[in-house]
Amino acid sequence: MHTLWQGKAPIYEALLKYKSMRVVPFDVPGHKQGRGNLQLTEFLGEKCLSVDVNSMKPLDNLVHPISVIKEAEELAADAFGAEHAFFMVNGTTAAVQAMIMSVCKYGDKIIMPRNVHRSAINALIVSGAIPVYVNPGVNKQLGIPLGMSILEVQKAINQNPDAKAIFINNPTYYGICSDLRTITELAHRHNMYVLVDEAHGTHFYFGANMPVSAMAAGADMSAVSMHKTGGSLTQSSFLLKNNRLSTGHVRQTINLTQTTSGSYLLLSSLDISRSNLAMDGKNIFEKVSSLANYAREEVNKIGGFYAFSTELINGDSVFAFDHTKLSIHTRDIGLAGIEVYDILRDDYGIQIELGDIGNILAIISVGDRALALERLVSALSEIKRRYMKDKTGMLDHEYINPEVVMMPQKAFYSDQHAIPIADSKGYISGEFVMSYPPGIPILAPGERITEEIIDYITYAKDKGCFLTGTEDMEIENIRVVEEP
């Protein structure tokens, strides 16, 4: 139950007032309300450029908010059921890094699943924290990583009682949720913080019949990508916090890496979107759920494709499932997910979120319509008819359990040299290799390169996955650690 009136949007209202004052700008940005860059103004519109402004007294300051941004933070915290909410304009990447860096310093351990976004491992490189990976396990039929089982988390805690925090995905890219409440209780009993990557979980806070949100489960911090399913502009997110951590300390940590020139376009989009969801989120996400369920039923009628959902729930490593996710297994028609992704875009003008070795993911949001989903279903049916082939020889899993032999920071900053990936078996990687999206590393700094990893990288490249992470833009060579 919200205690503040959520129809208010202080940052947005302050910008409207600023506009009405017809201020003559002798500050940055240099385009001066769009007059100095007419091509950009024509492209984005005068309304947009006129409020692309700098911090000033009437508009507050993101680094040290005392007025309209402070009020907007209080409204966001109330809407999400958090003790405090921080506006993030460097994306959820910055929020994830701020969470980890707020509780972990050099040499501290943090328990996490290996299928985290690269932003979490980047935070380890910056902070010098040491990962203790919990193997998430794999669904053998779909080849996808699952959540964190309670038994595996308990084992990691018992073996690492000095760990400072547990990091959890809620949900994974595929929609899988761990038992967040039980893991949080376990962690707190052992005096560990609970940090949650909810990049894909905004709707958990506002929709009905959703998996539990991090704040409701009692987690200490959560990174929420409002731009993914909440309607705000790309790169805008919230970092939510409960009361076991100091607000001032977390803000100082955020300010180590977040820009001092916070975009008011991003800030106001967060403010407006939070208000919309708080006022009407239940209806919004009821519609989203209905669209996703409809699409899933229609896809499964095609045959060959498998749009999976709550039937995967097993009470542990798949404790809950985000039914708004339209995750579709493609391997049974003889096509990798990335191949279906490419065909949908190139032949049918349909852009989905991701395609990987065996699956595709379509994000369903309030902006979708039944007609668009019918077009997607029709295209998939036609793809099956035109392209279906024998699946013999296809790789059958997305997740490879890593062999961590060096802390990420040490490996990243070690002396390195480049060798062909094909010849790198047995070496320690000094950099990342990942498919983007989702940005979950196949290989991270400090991990042993195995034949299985080399085969996976080769296969992913052959199928057309967009690989990133290495200095070599062609992903032919990899920098490895020069071992003493």
N, C-alpha and C positions, 0 to 999 in steps of 0.2 A: 504494500500500500504506500503510495507516494505521499509524503508529508508537505511537499512544496508544490505550488501550482505549475504544472509542467507545460502549460501553454505559453509560458514566457520563454523568450530567446534573447538574453541580454546582449550578446555580441552582435547579433543580427540587428537588433533594435538600435544599438549604438552606431552601427554603420549607416543605417537609414537616417539617423539624426545628423551624422557627419555630412552625408550627401546633401541634406536640405540646407546646410549652413553655407554652401557654395564657398568653401575654403580655398584660398589661393595657396598652392603648395610650393614651398621652398625647402622641401625635404625630399628624401628618397621615397619611392623609386623614381628613376629619372624619366620614365615615360610621361609623367605629370598627368595622371588621370586619363592616359591614352592619347593625349594630343601630340606627344613626341614620337609615336609609333603607329601611324595610321593603318598600316597593313595588319598589325596585331589587333588594333581596335576593330577593324572590319571583320577579322576572323573570330574574335572572342566576344565582341559587342561592347558598346560604351558602358552599359550597366556593370559589366564585369570589371573593366579597367578602372572605372571611377571609384571602386572600393578595394582595389589592390593597393593598399596603403601600408604605411610604416606604423610602428608603435608610437603612440602619443598619449598625453594625459587622458583625453576623453575615451580612448580606446584601450587603455590599460597596457600591460606588458606581460607577454607569455612567460618570461624568465622569472618575474617577481610580481604575480598578479595581486592587485589590491582592490579592484573595482569590478568592471563588467566581466572580465575573464574569471575572476574569483567567484562571482555569482554564478556564472555558467558552469564552473567546476562543481559548485554545490548542487546545482540542479541535476547535473549528470550523475553525481554520486547518489543522489536520492533516486533517480530513475533506475539505476543499476543495482541498488541495494548495497552500495559500497560505503566505506567510511570516508573515502576521498577518491576523486577522479581527476586525472591529469590529461589535458589536451595534448595530443602528440601529432606533430606535423612532419616528422621524418619517417612516417609509416610505422607499422607494427614491428618492423625490424628494430627500430629504436626503443620501442616499448619492451620487447623481449630482452634486449641488451641491458636496459635500465633495471629490469627485474633482477637479472642474474648479478649484475655489478653492484646492486644495492645490498646483497646479502653474502656475496662471495668475493674474497680477495685472493691474492696469490697463494697457491698451495691448498686452498679449501676444496673439499670434494662436493660435488653436486650429483645426485642420482637422477638419471634421465633415460628415456627410451632413445635408441639410436636413430629412430626415424623422426628426428626433430628437424625443423627448418634450419638452414645454414646460419641464420641470425643467432641462434642459440650457441652454435659452435664458434661463431665469430666472437661472441661474448667471452668464451673461454680463452680464445687467443689474446684478446685485449686484457682480460683480468688476470690470466694465469691460473684460473680455477681448473680443477681436475675432474673430468667426467667419470662417473661410475655408470656404465651402460646396463640397462635392464633389457634383455632380449625380448622384444614384443611378441615373438612367435609369428607364425604365418598361417593364413587360411590356405590350405593346399589346393583347393578347387580354384580359388581366385588368384592365388599367388601374392596376396597383399598382406602387409604387416598388420597385426592386431593391436589391441591396447595393452596396458600393463596389468599382468595378473597379480592378485594380492600376494600369492605365494612368492613370486619373483621379487616383488617390492620388499616383502618382509625379509627375504634372504639378503637382499642388498643392504637393508638397514642393519641387520645382524652382523654382516661382514664389514660394514663401514659405519659404526655408531658415531663417528666424528663428522659425518657429512653434515653440511650446513643446510641443504635444501633438497627437495624433490621437485623435479620439473615434469609437467604432464601436458600432453596434447588433449584438447577438449573442444571439438572432436578432431580426429585425423582428417586429412584431405578426403578420405573415402567415406567419412561419416561415422567412424567407430569411436565410441567413448569408453574410457575405463571407469572403474568404480571410484569416482572422485571423492565421495563422502568418506568411504572407508580408508582410502589412501591418505586423505587429509587427517583423519583421526589418528592413524598410525604415525604419521610424520610428527604431529604435534605432541604425541606421547613421548616421542624421542627428541623433543626440542628442536625439530627441523622445520624450516619454512616450506610452504607449498606455493610454487609458482606455476601458473597455468597459461599456456599458449591457446587463447581462444580466438585466433585469427578468423576462424570460420564459425564462431559461435555467438555472434551478436544476438541472433533471434532466440537463443535460449533464455534471454532475460525478459522477453516480451511476449512470446508465443505461448499458447496453451499446449499441454501434452508434449513438452520438449524434454530432452535430457536435462539433468540438473546443471545449473550454471556454477561457475567457480565461486562467486561471492556467496551464493546460497549454500554451497557445500562447506563454507568456512575457510576457503583458501586465503592465503595472505596477499597475493597479487595476481592480477590477470591482465593479459594484453589482448585487447578486443579490436578487431579490424572493422570499424563501422563502415568503411567503404566497400567491404565485400558483400555483406547482406543487409546493411543498415541504411544504405541510400546516400551516404556522404561522398565527397569527392575523393578520388584516388589519392592515396598517401596519408589520409587522415584517420586517426585511431584514438582510442582511449587506453590509458593505463589505470586500472582500478586497484584500490588498496583497501585492506581491512586494518584493524587497529593494532596489530602486533608490531607494526613498523612505523617509524617516525615519518610523518609527512614531509618535514623539512629535509631529512636525510635523503629520501627518495627524490625530492625535487632537485637537490644538489647533484645527485647522480645523473638525473635526466639532463641537467644543464651542462654536464661534461661533454655531451655529444650532440644534443639537439640544437638546431639553429637559434641564433638570437634574433633572427628576422622572420618570425613566425608569420606565415601567409594568412591574411584575414579571409581570403577566399576559403581556405581549408578550415579555419577556425569557425567561421559562420556556417559552413556546411555541416560541421559536427553539431553545432548548436541547434540548427533547424532540424536536422535529422533526429537528434535526441528527443526534441519536442514532439515530432511526428510519431515516433515509436512509443513514447511514454503515453501519448494521448490515444493512439489508435493501433498500437502494435499487435494486440490480440487479434483484431480483424484482419490486419495486414498479413500476418503469418498464418492465419487460418486459410486465407486464399492461397498463399504460397504452398502450404501443405497439400491442399486440394489439387493444385496444378501438378505438383511433383508425384503424388499418388496416381493421378490420372495418366501421366506420361509413363510411369513405371509399368502400370498395367498394360498399356498399349505396346510398349517395347517388348514386354515378355510374351505378348501374343504373336509376335513376329517369328519367334523360334530362333535358336542359334545365339542370339544376344541374351544376356542375363542381367537385368536391372535388379540389384540386390538391395535388401532393406532389413527390417527388424527381425526377419527369420534367422539372421545370423547371431542374434543375441544368445549368449550362453551363460550369462550371470557372472562372468568374471572378466576374461580378456576382451570380450565384447559385452560390456555391461549394459550399454544402451546404444541406440543408433539414431543418427540425425536423419529423419525421414524426409527432410527437405532436399537432401542430396540426391541427385540423379546420377548415380554411379553405375556404369554399365560394363560388364565383362564381355570382351570381344573375341577372345582367343578361339572359341568353339566354331567360329566361321572362318578360321584360318588367317585372321588379320590381327596384327598388333594394334593396340589402342591408338598409337601414334599414326598408323596408316589410316585408320578410320577418321581420326582427327583431320588429317591432310585432305582426304577425299571430301569430307563434309565442307571444309573451307573452300577448296579449289573448284569442286564440281557443283556444289549446292549453295554456296554463299552463306554457310552457317558456321559461326565461330563458337566453339565450345571452350571450356576452361583449360582442359588438359587431355593429352593422350599419352599413355606410357606403354610399357611392354604388353600389358594384357587388358587394359581398361581405359575407358574415357569417363570424363566427368563433365556434366552440364550443370552450371549454377542456376538455380531457379530462385527468382526474387520477385518482389512486388511489381517490378517493371515488366514482367513477362505476361503473355496472353496465351490463351488456349490455342489460338490459331497458329502461333509460332511453334508451340510444342507439337501440334499436328504436322507441321512442316518437317520438324526434326524426325518424328516417328516415320513419316513417309519416306524421308531420305534414307534412314537406316534400313527400312524394308527393301528399298531399291538397291542399296549397297550390298546387302546380303545376296540378292538375286544376281547382281552383276559380278561380284568379286569373290564370293565364297569359294574356299579351296581347302585342301587337306591341311590340318594343323600340325602334321608330323614335322618335328625339327624345331618347333617354336620354343623359346625359353618360357619356363612356367612359373617364375617367381620374380617379385619386385625387390625383395629384401635380402641382403646378404649380411650375415652376422659378422661384425668387424673383429679384427685382431688388433687391439690397441696396444702399441708398444712404447709410445712416447707421448707425453702431455702435448696437447695441440699447440700451446704457445711455444714450447721449446722446439717442436718440429718446424713450425712456421718460420721462426727466426734463426734456425740452424743454417750452417753453410750447406748449400745445395748445388746440384748440377742437373742438367736436363738430359734425359735419355728417352728413346722411343717407348711409348706405352707397351708396345708388343714385347719389348725386352725387359720390362720392369718387374717381373715376378721376383718376389723375395725382398725387394727394397722397401724402405719406409717412405711413404708419401710426404712431401713437404707442402702440398697444396690440395685443393678440392677438385673433385670431378662430380658434377651433378647434372641432372636433367631439369630444365626450368621451363614452365612450372613442372613440379611443385617446389623445387629448390631444396629437396631432401638429398643430402650428399650420398653418392654411391661410394665415395672415398673421401676421407677427411685427413688433414694433417696429423701425422703421428700414427697412422694405421698401416699395417703390412699389406703390400699389394700381392694378391693371390691370383692364381690362374683363373678362378671363378670370376673375380672382379674384371680381369682383362677381357674375358669372354663376354661378360655383360656389357662392358663399354663398347666393344667391337660390334656386338649385336644391336645395341641401342643406336649407334651411329648408322649402321646399315639400314635400319628401319626408319631413320629420319628423325630421331629424337634430337631436340635442341640441347646440346651439351654445353656446359659452361664451367668455369672455375679455374682452368689452367692459364698460365701466362701465354701458352701457345694457343692462339685463337682458332687453330685448326684441330685442336685436341688430338694431335698426333704424338706429341711429346709431353712428358711430365717431369716436374722437378722433384728429385728425391733427396733425402737427407744423406749427407756424407758422414757415414758412421766412423767413429774413431777406430 
